[in-house]
């Protein structure tokens, strides 16, 4: 399945930078992040999502 995600220029740049830092292509980093999120057991999903949102709250605010 192919999925297209629209990112702001700032988000795309951040993804590129993080992927470069990890030695990955941006697509690989995005795929890994989504795979990790979807692999989280259902009861823990909300906690994991909240943790990710809190952890990245400042980044999301700056990128908005």
N, C-alpha and C positions, 0 to 999 in steps of 0.2 A: 504494500500500500504506500502511496506517496501522499504526503501532507505538506501543504504550504502554510507557513506562519509569517504574518507581517510583523516586522519589528521596526521600531523607530531607528533612525540613523545612529543615535546614541546607544541603543540596545544592541544593534548589529555590531557596532564597534567594540562594545564591552565583550560580547560573545567572541568576536575575533581575537581580542587580546587574551582572554582567558584560555581559549583554545590554543593559541600560540604558546602561552606559558606552559600548558600541559603537553605540548607536542602533538596536538590533534588538529584535525580539520574542524571548522566550526560546526559542520553537519554532524560529525562524530560526537562532539561534546553535547550538542542538543539532543541527539539520539540517546546518548548515555544518561543524560539527566531525565529524560522522559521515561526511559526504561527503568531507571532506579525508582522514580516516583510511582510508576504503575506496578512495580514488584512489591511495594509496601503492602502488607496485609491490611485488609479493609478496616479492622478496628483501630489500627494505628494511622490510617491515612489522614484523618483530620488533624491529629497531633503533628504528624510529619509536615503536612501542608502549613499549619500554623507556625511551626518552627522555622520553615523555610521563609515564610512571609515575614516573620519577625526578624530573622537573621538578615534579610535583604531589604528591610523596610526603608532604610536610608537610600540605598541604591535605587529602589523603585521610585522614591520621591524625587530623586535627582533626575531620573530618566523620564519622568512624566512630563 
